[in-house]
């Protein structure tokens, strides 16, 4: 981590929320319409490029034939992040990389989301706690 990234993460101890739903990341064809089985959850995301459409949705209704990864657990960074902040994801992903926990990340205008395999969600929490972050169950909105 650079000195500036270290200062940024040290200035703001990060808090994360863990969401209870089981999620999936689904790969669809480029330009695909959103299927009826795609259900909204704590996070519902569609990212489309010229080569694919990716969907993050509730995992319960994803057909076995669909190209997907599940079950995943979502964590979000609490509060609103400044878009000019440097090193937030590096500070959060480094402990997970060191613990050999794979991730799928998303960012919204306000915050960052990190999805991990559900079987490794407790290990992710522990890695973050060791790095100085706090993790708590998400509060329903």
C-alpha positions, 0 to 999 in steps of 0.5 A: 500500500502507498503512504497515501492509501495507508493514511486514508485507511488509518484515518477512517476505520471502516465498518462493514455490514453483512447481509443475510441473503444468498446471492448469485452472480450470473453471466448472460449474453451481451444485450440479454433481457433481465430474466423473470427469475432474477429476483431483487435482494439487498443488492441487485446489479446489472452490468452490461458491456459489449461482450456480456451482461452480468447480474447480481441477484438473489440466488434462490431462483437462478436456474441450474442451467444458467452460468453462475456462481453461488452461494455468495454473501454480500458485505457493504462498507457503511456510510457514504464514501467520497468518490475521491477517496484512495485505497478503500478497496485495497485496504479491504481486499488485501486481508481477504487476499492474504486469507485466500478468499476470492471476491466479487466487487461492485461499487455504487455511487455511495459505497463499495460492496464485496461478495464472497463465497458464503462458506468463507464469509466468517473467515472474511469477517475475521480477516477484516476484524484482524485488520481493524475493521468492524463487521456487523449484521446489516440493519434492515432498511 
